[in-house]
Amino acid sequence: MTAADVSTVKVVDAEQLPGPRVQGRRVVAVVAAKLGSAVFVLWGAITLTFVVLSVLPGDRAAIVLNIQSGQTTTRSAAEIAAVDAQYGWDRPLVVQYFSYLANVLRGDFGTSWELRRPVTAIIGEQIGPTLTLTVSALLLAWLISIPWTLLTAGRSRRTKTVGSAVETITAGLPQYWLGVILLLVFAVNLRLFPVIGGVGFVGTVLPAFTLAIPLAGFIGQATRTEFDRAIRQPFVLSARTRGMSDNGVRLRHVLRHALIPGITLSGWAMGALLSGAVLVESVFARPGIGAVLVKSVSDKDFELVMGIVILISAVYVTVNLLVDVIYTVIDPRLGGSR
């Protein structure tokens, strides 16, 4: 190839590369599309939950009367009609839906008819322990998966098989079952932790491990695949020829590339951990929105259930949106592929 050909190729490549203004427009377009998708997902979660709660068996008005009186008896049609009119449950379902949606858009999530307090106040009191558990479980999952990946990925075939098998098994463990096993072993038999979990460090350990162990399996699987691919790249050979040790190459170079899929998975994990916290908090009798949600579902406390579902959905959508935006800003080409 002559010098003229080389210069021609360079000019063509430069013309094909989008300028900063074009790249900026692409980023804005991708971010706007993902924002619209996030809003649609959140609206879908609200709508689906509203419909499901509305068709659940049991008369809400009768439940309200029984809870207020402390007695479970058969209510008359007049009593039921009075409560339905008080809460607007006598209106058509479509009217109730759009009325609730309008209130949500104004930031009004209603009042819990059982606790007779605003839903936002109840969630504000209970969200702290749940977020503490969720964040602790996410950090713990990374602390488990990173050393395991460094120890088993990119090794001999037997070691890689064992590492992958352990990750597959842990990823499939049901959180409810795992929580019961940890509670029986470490709290009841060994008495190392309290049977009833609290908000302190000791009371958070077992619930956090219950959520973290299955998540560590998922993160490990995603990280392992990228780790095995990155360790065969030319930059690894270059680092080794410069005299860097195997552990140094793994920790300083390969792991940095392998963490990208796991970081992406963490966006999904936040929503999954919040959902899993509902069961885990019930197993360990731990304060948080989990116990509140379980009781509100059984009592058909419509507004409180909807508020908690919206919160979990909003966290999931927001975290994933932030991950998508960060990827798009770093490299606009990734926006269309994720």
KERO-804775 format. One record per residue (C-alpha): x, y, z; residue number from 1. Coordinates in steps of 0.05 Angstrom, whole numbers, always signed. Example, Ala and Ser with C-alpha at 12.3 -4.5 7.8 and 13.67 -1.06 7.14 Angstrom:
<pts>
+246, -90, +156, 1
+273, -21, +143, 2
</pts>
This chain:
<pts>
+0, +0, +0, 1
+28, +68, -20, 2
+31, +130, +23, 3
-26, +160, -18, 4
-69, +99, -4, 5
-54, +105, +71, 6
-73, +179, +71, 7
-137, +164, +33, 8
-157, +110, +83, 9
-144, +159, +141, 10
-187, +212, +108, 11
-244, +163, +96, 12
-240, +137, +167, 13
-241, +208, +194, 14
-302, +225, +152, 15
-338, +163, +176, 16
-327, +180, +249, 17
-385, +222, +277, 18
-366, +290, +303, 19
-377, +313, +375, 20
-443, +346, +358, 21
-470, +283, +324, 22
-446, +240, +382, 23
-480, +288, +431, 24
-545, +282, +393, 25
-541, +206, +393, 26
-529, +206, +468, 27
-589, +251, +480, 28
-633, +209, +435, 29
-612, +144, +469, 30
-621, +173, +538, 31
-689, +200, +520, 32
-710, +132, +492, 33
-687, +96, +555, 34
-722, +147, +599, 35
-787, +136, +561, 36
-777, +60, +568, 37
-766, +68, +643, 38
-830, +109, +650, 39
-868, +56, +611, 40
-842, +0, +655, 41
-861, +39, +718, 42
-931, +53, +690, 43
-939, -21, +673, 44
-920, -42, +744, 45
-971, +6, +774, 46
-1026, -16, +726, 47
-1013, -91, +735, 48
-1011, -85, +811, 49
-1074, -43, +812, 50
-1113, -95, +771, 51
-1087, -154, +812, 52
-1105, -122, +878, 53
-1173, -102, +852, 54
-1192, -174, +833, 55
-1165, -209, +894, 56
-1219, -248, +932, 57
-1249, -216, +993, 58
-1289, -153, +1005, 59
-1244, -95, +1025, 60
-1302, -60, +1060, 61
-1316, -121, +1103, 62
-1242, -126, +1121, 63
-1241, -53, +1141, 64
-1303, -61, +1186, 65
-1275, -124, +1218, 66
-1208, -92, +1233, 67
-1239, -29, +1261, 68
-1287, -67, +1306, 69
-1238, -123, +1324, 70
-1291, -175, +1307, 71
-1298, -220, +1246, 72
-1372, -222, +1231, 73
-1418, -219, +1171, 74
-1432, -147, +1151, 75
-1496, -120, +1124, 76
-1504, -91, +1055, 77
-1515, -22, +1085, 78
-1450, -25, +1124, 79
-1412, -48, +1063, 80
-1442, +7, +1020, 81
-1424, +61, +1070, 82
-1350, +40, +1071, 83
-1348, +33, +996, 84
-1375, +103, +988, 85
-1326, +130, +1040, 86
-1265, +104, +1003, 87
-1293, +111, +933, 88
-1295, +36, +921, 89
-1365, +41, +894, 90
-1341, +76, +831, 91
-1325, +38, +767, 92
-1256, +6, +767, 93
-1232, +49, +709, 94
-1250, +112, +747, 95
-1214, +88, +809, 96
-1152, +72, +767, 97
-1147, +140, +734, 98
-1162, +175, +800, 99
-1106, +137, +834, 100
-1058, +149, +776, 101
-1072, +224, +779, 102
-1058, +224, +854, 103
-992, +188, +844, 104
-970, +239, +792, 105
-983, +292, +846, 106
-941, +253, +896, 107
-1002, +231, +936, 108
-999, +156, +950, 109
-1061, +157, +994, 110
-1073, +138, +1066, 111
-1069, +69, +1096, 112
-1140, +53, +1120, 113
-1113, +2, +1170, 114
-1060, +46, +1202, 115
-1097, +111, +1185, 116
-1032, +146, +1166, 117
-1003, +171, +1101, 118
-970, +117, +1060, 119
-908, +160, +1049, 120
-898, +168, +1124, 121
-904, +93, +1136, 122
-855, +76, +1080, 123
-807, +130, +1104, 124
-804, +98, +1173, 125
-792, +27, +1147, 126
-748, +38, +1086, 127
-684, +51, +1126, 128
-673, -20, +1152, 129
-692, -49, +1084, 130
-643, -5, +1046, 131
-589, -22, +1097, 132
-601, -96, +1085, 133
-603, -87, +1010, 134
-538, -48, +1004, 135
-503, -94, +1054, 136
-524, -155, +1013, 137
-500, -124, +948, 138
-431, -107, +977, 139
-426, -176, +1010, 140
-443, -210, +944, 141
-385, -173, +910, 142
-339, -191, +968, 143
-357, -264, +957, 144
-355, -267, +881, 145
-290, -228, +867, 146
-243, -273, +908, 147
-278, -335, +882, 148
-271, -312, +810, 149
-197, -295, +820, 150
-186, -363, +852, 151
-221, -407, +801, 152
-229, -369, +734, 153
-176, -378, +681, 154
-145, -438, +716, 155
-144, -512, +697, 156
-206, -544, +668, 157
-222, -580, +734, 158
-216, -516, +775, 159
-259, -477, +727, 160
-312, -532, +728, 161
-315, -532, +803, 162
-319, -456, +806, 163
-375, -454, +754, 164
-413, -510, +788, 165
-411, -475, +856, 166
-436, -411, +824, 167
-493, -447, +789, 168
-515, -481, +853, 169
-513, -418, +896, 170
-549, -377, +842, 171
-607, -427, +844, 172
-616, -428, +920, 173
-685, -403, +941, 174
-676, -344, +988, 175
-732, -366, +1035, 176
-703, -436, +1042, 177
-632, -410, +1051, 178
-655, -361, +1104, 179
-688, -417, +1144, 180
-626, -461, +1140, 181
-580, -404, +1163, 182
-628, -387, +1219, 183
-631, -459, +1244, 184
-556, -471, +1240, 185
-525, -406, +1264, 186
-581, -377, +1307, 187
-618, -436, +1337, 188
-563, -490, +1341, 189
-498, -452, +1346, 190
-529, -390, +1378, 191
-481, -343, +1344, 192
-535, -295, +1321, 193
-602, -274, +1349, 194
-663, -313, +1326, 195
-702, -249, +1315, 196
-662, -202, +1271, 197
-652, -130, +1291, 198
-626, -68, +1255, 199
-556, -72, +1286, 200
-495, -105, +1255, 201
-506, -173, +1288, 202
-578, -175, +1268, 203
-562, -158, +1195, 204
-509, -211, +1183, 205
-553, -272, +1170, 206
-606, -234, +1129, 207
-551, -202, +1087, 208
-518, -270, +1074, 209
-586, -298, +1055, 210
-593, -247, +1000, 211
-519, -243, +981, 212
-504, -317, +969, 213
-551, -328, +910, 214
-533, -260, +881, 215
-459, -276, +887, 216
-472, -337, +843, 217
-504, -294, +789, 218
-449, -242, +792, 219
-396, -296, +792, 220
-425, -328, +729, 221
-425, -262, +691, 222
-356, -243, +715, 223
-326, -311, +701, 224
-347, -310, +627, 225
-315, -242, +616, 226
-254, -261, +658, 227
-240, -323, +615, 228
-246, -280, +552, 229
-202, -224, +578, 230
-146, -269, +603, 231
-134, -292, +531, 232
-125, -221, +504, 233
-58, -195, +479, 234
-50, -144, +535, 235
-45, -201, +585, 236
+13, -232, +548, 237
+45, -163, +544, 238
+39, -153, +619, 239
+70, -221, +633, 240
+128, -208, +586, 241
+143, -146, +627, 242
+153, -191, +688, 243
+87, -181, +723, 244
+65, -239, +766, 245
+4, -281, +750, 246
-35, -254, +809, 247
-16, -183, +790, 248
-41, -193, +719, 249
-106, -222, +744, 250
-119, -169, +796, 251
-94, -106, +760, 252
-113, -120, +688, 253
-160, -179, +676, 254
-207, -166, +734, 255
-218, -94, +713, 256
-247, -117, +647, 257
-285, -176, +678, 258
-323, -131, +726, 259
-363, -95, +672, 260
-418, -149, +664, 261
-424, -155, +740, 262
-432, -80, +747, 263
-488, -82, +696, 264
-520, -139, +734, 265
-518, -97, +798, 266
-570, -51, +768, 267
-619, -109, +763, 268
-596, -135, +831, 269
-620, -73, +869, 270
-692, -85, +849, 271
-685, -160, +860, 272
-655, -150, +929, 273
-711, -103, +950, 274
-762, -156, +928, 275
-722, -211, +963, 276
-718, -169, +1026, 277
-793, -177, +1033, 278
-786, -252, +1046, 279
-721, -248, +1084, 280
-748, -196, +1133, 281
-807, -242, +1146, 282
-761, -302, +1159, 283
-717, -265, +1208, 284
-774, -222, +1238, 285
-733, -161, +1219, 286
-762, -91, +1215, 287
-771, -62, +1145, 288
-821, -56, +1089, 289
-824, -132, +1082, 290
-866, -145, +1144, 291
-909, -84, +1127, 292
-921, -109, +1056, 293
-940, -180, +1079, 294
-990, -154, +1129, 295
-1018, -102, +1082, 296
-1029, -155, +1027, 297
-1066, -201, +1075, 298
-1110, -142, +1099, 299
-1119, -116, +1028, 300
-1092, -48, +1049, 301
-1094, -24, +977, 302
-1058, +42, +983, 303
-1001, +15, +1025, 304
-989, -44, +979, 305
-989, +0, +919, 306
-941, +49, +951, 307
-890, -5, +968, 308
-895, -36, +898, 309
-885, +32, +866, 310
-824, +43, +910, 311
-792, -23, +891, 312
-808, -12, +817, 313
-781, +59, +819, 314
-715, +37, +851, 315
-707, -19, +799, 316
-723, +27, +741, 317
-680, +84, +767, 318
-618, +42, +780, 319
-622, +8, +712, 320
-634, +75, +678, 321
-571, +104, +711, 322
-530, +43, +689, 323
-556, +52, +617, 324
-541, +126, +617, 325
-471, +116, +644, 326
-456, +65, +590, 327
-485, +110, +536, 328
-445, +170, +558, 329
-381, +128, +561, 330
-393, +98, +492, 331
-455, +117, +451, 332
-448, +53, +411, 333
-468, +13, +473, 334
-534, +48, +479, 335
-567, +13, +422, 336
-541, -56, +442, 337
-562, -59, +514, 338
</pts>
